[in-house]
Amino acid sequence: MSLQPSKQRKQTSTKAPITSTTTALIEQFRLSVLNEVHAQTMAVAFIALAFVIVTYFNRTLITVLQASKLFAIFGLLGFTMAYFMRTKLRLSLLDGFFYSGFGIAPLGLALTLFINAQCSNTYIEIHDVKERKNEGSGFTYTLNDDAYDAYWHIRNLSYDEVNNRYGRLQFTFCDGLLGMKVMQRRELVK
């Protein structure tokens, strides 16, 4: 028997060593300012702003896609501001994402719809009803010439608003301060 030393392979790590640059990048994606109090405050504000958004969305002639675009624009603006002010405010990228997505974007959309709804000069439009469908908590009306076909939310009347004897839908509109038409009132008429 020979006594040769066993040759063992030296194990080398395949992982890249953690450097200060990698640690700094990881720190940018950790929450630094956002804590439970901020998160709870944002959750309450987000829920309250959601009610404002839904209320004014149902009165404004704007599609869901247009409202989503506005929400995204406000979110991107908020994130951009947070990104450029992150060192001064000690924000991480994740903090900026949460503040812009759950704070600035809903606040911007709610303020846009609220400010737009402040108008005074009203006018009336009357459209003949082509068809009505029993959907959800009321009826959705299809109007002649497919008027306001893209805005289902103003053609959807609750059971309280419906009078089956009348065949025309009357809208009272005003032009909003930001250029979007706002429905002030709707009712079925003869």
Buried (B, 14 or more C-beta within 10 A) or exposed (E): EEEEEEEEEEEEEEEEEEEEEEEEEEEBEEBBBBEEEBEEEBEEBBEEBEEBBEBBBEBBBBEEEBBEEBBEBBBBBBBEBBEEEBEEBEBBBBBBBBBBBBBBBBBBBBBBBBEBBEBEEEEEBEBEBEEBEEEEEBBBBBBEEEBBEEBBBBBBBEEEEBEEEEEBBBBBBBBBBBEBBBBBEBBBEE
